[in-house]
Amino acid sequence: MRLSRRLIAGIVLTAVVAVPVITFVTLHRSKAATAAPVFAEGGVATKGADPVSYFTDGRPLQGDPAIHADWMSARWLFASAEHRALFVANPGAYAPQFGGCCAWAGWEQDVPGNISRANGNWPGLKG
């Protein structure tokens, strides 16, 4: 009988702790996924290039305005319906990082700090 009470208490305690943690992580991830704006000149992301083509064709293909999807307040164009389907199924896998903005702009925000961090990390990278 004692083991059963301990088991039940353990299950209840796990649920009391796990549910809020899972809820927080889920909400945090969905907020993070939608927090960064997407650079979309004229409302069109990637200047009309098909974002999936970088992965499937190894180069950018011009998207067709008739084959599009709306995501993150931007219109995304695709060279084919297949590319559109791939994107819609997992946009985070194909959308550019940093909201489509150049990573260099982030670097320029703190050049001395970034150089200092790079110098600190370099010995470990050199091996």
Secondary structure, 3 states (H helix, E strand, C coil): CHHHHHHHHHHHHHHHHHHHHHHHHHHHHHHHHHHCCCCEECCEEHHHEECCHHHHCCCCEECEEEEEEEECCEEEEECCHHHHHHHHHCHHHHCCHHHHCCHHHHHHHHHHHHHHHHHHHHHHHHC
